[in-house]
Amino acid sequence: MSKPGEKPEWARVAEAFEASGLTQQEFASQRGLRLSTLQSWVYRCRRQRARKGEPVRLLPVEVAGVAQPSAALLEVEMASGARLRFASGTNVEYVARLVAALGR
């Protein structure tokens, strides 16, 4: 798609994105647009609507489930960011040897 050049045309592109149900990345890729340009115009159009006092569009949300608390008693976070979780009663010497081996 050729790049829209005027404000009204970009406003139409931003509206088309809002109605598409796609992510900004998907929409930009399908239309051959730069993601940053699309993001900028979507932001401008949303800001302009907010100034005009247009109602905020809310979407229904359904919670699928609630995570249960972990039974892990001991958690070790490595320098790499990896986290190791051990159940209650795990041998502490084993944990120390494992952490030392992974840290090498």
Disulfide bonds with the S-S distance in Angstrom:
none
